Amino acid sequence: MSAFLVETTDTAATVRLDGELTVEEARALQFALRTALLRPRAFTIDAAALVRIDVASLQVLLAAVRTTRGRVAPGAAPAWGEALERLGLTAAFAAN
């Protein structure tokens, strides 16, 4: 089972994070987001079911957020906030 699912409509893309998102999934995540965001769409990260995330996956998500002015959906799991705080990225994701 994948640790993420990217869903798209004509106007939006949402990546749902589930379980542990580690360096092993980072390249697949990058490819999936690049494909989903080829055309302009609103972008949302749903981290409600996230258990753990590493720096490689956060880098991929930060690049997507900055490119699209994406946002993190309310209700993110504690693992999301803990990872952002530990890596000093809270402001980077909040600014978008």
Secondary structure, 3 states (H helix, E strand, C coil): CCCEEEEECCCEEEEEEEEEECHHHHHHHHHHHHHHCCCCCEEEEEEEEEEEECHHHHHHHHHHHHHHCCEECCCCCHHHHHHHHHHCCHHHHHCC
